[in-house]
Amino acid sequence: METKPKVYMISGISGSGKTAFSKNLELYGIPRISTDEELWPDYYVYPGLLSKEHLDYLYKQAAERIFAKVRNFCAEGQACSVDMPFCKKAQRDDFRARIENFGGEPVLIWINTDLDVLKKRLSDRAGKNGPNNLPVSEEEINMYWNGFQKPSGENHIEIDGNKPFDFEEILKMI
């Protein structure tokens, strides 16, 4: 029986540890696809200067690049991770369906992190620059927190994002 390549959908709010988690997976040979890195050259370099329509267009373009990368990894039989918030159940369901369509096996990993920890991590980003250090205001983090649909009944793996990751234990779960 042929094994399907796993596509790890790394979900969580900004500051939850998605990037740190997926970078750890890279150390174990699982390539990482990052939404922030896909958007950085087009979107984040000019924050506040682009219309909503242009932003929507850039998001769609980045999503298509991400889907193409996932499709290519699946075609090669290679596992990969996607570092993306996956804030809404409908988005997670759509992404799962695409992965399955590409011949892969979706694995949702939710990094569950307390609001106070998120705020502390995001405040630590102040003055830093780059796709993995995007500033997030307190208003934005509260909006993300209130709008995030926590996985429930989605056959997911929940990781505690409030403490350092124990990757030896995590690898046994995934």
N, C-alpha and C positions, 0 to 999 in steps of 0.2 A: 504494500500500500504506500503510495507516494505521500510524503509529508508536505503540507502547505507551508510556505514561508509565513512566519508571524510578523504582523505589523502592529507594533506597540503604539497605541494612541495614548500619549502622555497628557493627561487632563488636569487642570487646576487653574486657580486664579493667579494673576500676576504676583510674583513673589513667593509662590507656593513651593518652588523647587523643581519645576518641570525641566528647566535647562540643566541644572546640576544633575538631576536624575538621568536625563538622556545622554549627557556627557559621560556619566559613569557607564551607561550601556555601551557607548563607543569603545571604552576600554576593554570590553568583552567581545568586540568585533561586530557590534550592531550599529550600522551607520545611522546618523541622525539627520532629520529634515526639520528645519526650524522655520516657523511662520515669521518670527521677527527678523530672521536673517533674509528670508525671501522678500520681505517688505522694506527692509532697511534702505536699499539704494534708491528706491522710488518714492517712498512715502515719508519715512521718518527724517530724512535729510531736510525736508521742507515742511515741518509741522505748522499747521495753521495757515498755510498759504494756498492750500488746494481746496477746491469746491467739494461738496459732498458727492456729487456725481463723479468727479475725478477720483476721489478716494474709493468709492464703490468699484469703479473700474479697476483700480490698482489692486484691491482686495481680490477681485475675480481673477485677474491675471496671475497673482501670486498663488491662488488656490489651484489654478490650472497647472502651474509649474509643479506644485506639490503633488497633485494627482499624477502627473507624468512621471515624477521621480518614484512614487510608490508603485506605479504600474511597472516601471522598468525593474525595480528591485524584485517585485513578485515574478516577473517574467524570467529573471535570472535565478529564481529560487532562493533569494537572499532576504533574510529578515531585515527589518529597519524599524526605526522609531520616528514618530511624528510629534514634535514638541509644539503643541497648539492648545489653547485653553479648552476647546470643546465645551463651551459654556451651556449649550442648549441640547436637550435630548434629541431633538429633530436633526441637529447637525451631526451628532454622534451616530445616529441611525443611518443618515445619508452616507457618512464616511465609511461605516461598517459595510454597507451594501456595495459601495465602490470597491473596497478592498476584496470582498468576496467575489465580485465580478472580475477582478484582476487575478483571481486564483489564490489570494492570500487568506490568512486567518487573522481576523482582527482581535486584538487583546487590549481592552480598555484598562488603563492604570490611572486611578484618580489619586492625586496627591492632596490629601485632606489636611489643610493648614488653618489654624485659628486666625481670626481677624487681627488680633494684636501682634502676632508673629509676622503676618503679611505686612502690616503697617511699619513695623520695625525694619524688616528687610528692604522695603521700598524706600524708606527714609535714608537707609544706608547707601542708596544709589545716587544720592544728591551729588551733583558735580561730575558724575561719571558720564561717559559717552560710549555709544556703540549699541548694536542691536540687542545685546543681552543685558543692558543696563538702562533701559528706557525709563524715564521718569514717569511716575504715576502720582497724580495729586490725591489728597485724602478724599476729595469729592468723587474722583474716578474709582478709587478702591472701594468706597462704600457702594457706589453704583454697581460695580462688578460683583461685590459680595451679595447684594440684594437680588441681583439678576441671575446669578449662577444657579442652574438646575442640577442639584447633586444627583449623581447616579443612584438609581434605586431599581432593583430588579433587572439590572442590565448585565448580569454575569460579569462583573468587573472585579478588579483587584484594588483594594484600598490601602494606600501607604500613608503612614503618619508623617506629615511634612513638618511637624514641630520639632523634630529631633534629627540628628545626623542619620543618613541612610546606612543600614547594615546590608551591603550588597551581597554578601555571601548568603544571607537569609532570603533576600529578595529574589536572587537567581533560582532558589529552590521553588519559589512560588510561581514564577513566570515560565 
